[in-house]
Amino acid sequence: MTAEPQIPPPTPVLPGSRSEPVPEGYLERRQLRTGTAGWVLLAGLGVAAVISGDYAGWNFGLAEGGFGGLLIATVLMGVMYTAMVFGLAELGAALPTAGGGYTFARRALGPWGGYAAGIAVLIEYAIAPAAIATFIGGYVESLGLFGITDGWWVHLAVYALFIGIHLMGVGEALKVMLGIAAVAVVGLVLFLLGAIPDFDAGNLTDIAPTDAAGASEFLPYGVLGIWAAFPFAIWFFLAVECVPLAAEEARDPARSMPRGIVAAMGVLAALAVLMLVFTTGAGGAQVISESANPPVDGLDEGGLRTVVNYMGLVGLVASFFSIVYAYSRQTFALSRAGYLPRALSVTNARKAPVLALVVPGVIGFLLTLTGEGAVLLNMAVFGATVSYVLMMVSHIVLRRREPGLERPYRTPGGTATTGVALVLAALAVVATFLVDPTAALLTLAAYALFLGYFAVYSRHHLVASAPEEEFAALSAAEDELR
């Protein structure tokens, strides 16, 4: 066999990294299907990725801050995500590639910053499906479906089934996501209609005040409880930031990306407030704080309770399915540019990245065998908040360093808006250590291993012709001409 011909990199080598020649046809074997998703499918992706957080997870924040603490935390995290979404809408329209947060940080902060942001996102998206899969297994067992009594079969089945659907192509996958998300939203609406008659304002504050500083009936765990509730409030919005990862597959991303992600955030913000207030008001803060299935425990016995129970399973499936898409695109982009092993970015005949779907899926399935769903969730939140800090810094840096960059959409309020998101994201990073230092330290250790791989190997083997690297090279060349 003869070796494939080599071609030189078409763009300059950048500081902090070293590019090398790649085989002819390298990018042709690493192409996604373009023009597939309009703004409605992008909004569906954002809602689907998050919707499981309305069914479970957020309620444990009641045990950290009480209703008042979690309410304030939810408002603050809602402000953070809204501000961040406006920033990402601008960046996603200006730099529309599959790299998402990695692309933005690569342009603003160089190879190290881009890799650090991309790996933080990847850790979030690789671990979150594992956590959700453990909850799906619990739902299936509790509902007595298929006679299953051991959740690992369920974990294996959901990974195999939904990775298989993704391998069929993005158009099919996004349509399935939209349908599942719509069903899950209907389930939440049915729950809210059933919870309204049982709402009692006294239930909101039925947790007895502690002796913590600033404790009261409204803040039973004191002022610090607000901060400790941050990671659980995040669960109302976690992963909406995955929408820019679909940029290369979007139809007219300059228009559809901002519309899709902003629309998704609007729906999620409304659901977050409604679910927090009415679930707690119907079931009582003490009961809901310990519930594995808050909407069900917020309803009286009856047919609606059973319906909502099944809808909760649908919501978990929706988020699992969507975040599998997200991790595959982040893996694909990092691999295509050489930051991760290049084999991970090869696509099949349907333009789906096979190993980028399968390899993180195998790792995620192995994580489900720990059965530590809550720890996995906190690990995902830690990765997410680190990525938020880096993405918001990227927005601010690009606004100041590249004011002439074409921006089809501009963030309302500019860097003041993303500055608010940056401060709140930094506070959220610290909050993860308050709630679960073990999870935070485990994630930090995994993060350090990835950074070590980049320092020792991959930064010396980058692919200059990858879209994200070309964006950065053009920026560097323009700086030299100034």
Buried (B, 14 or more C-beta within 10 A) or exposed (E): EEEEEEEEBEBBBBEBBEBBBBEEEBBEEBEBBBEBBBBBBBBBBBBBBBBBBBBBBBBBBBBBBBBBBBBBBBBBBBBBBBBBBBBBBBBBBBBBBBBBBBBBBBBBBBBBBBBBBBBBBBBBBBBBBBBBBBBBBBBBBBBEEEEBEEBBEBBBBBBEEBBEBBBEBBBBBBBBBBBBBBBBBEBBEBBBEBBEEBBEEEBBBBBEBEEBEEBBBBBBBBBBBBBBBBBBBBBBBBBBBBBBBBBBBBBBBBBBBBBBBBBBBBBBBEBBBBBBBBBBBBBBBBBBBEBBBBBBBBBEEEEBBEBBBBBBBBBBBBBBBBBBBBBBBBBBBBBBBBBBBBEBBBBEEBBBBBBBBBBBBEEBBEBBEEBBBBBBBBBBBBBBBBBBBBBBBBBBBBBEEBEEBEBBBBBEEBBEBBBBBBBBBBBBBEBBBBBBEEBBBBBBEBBEEBBEBBEEEBBEBBBBBBBBBBBBBEBBEEEEEE
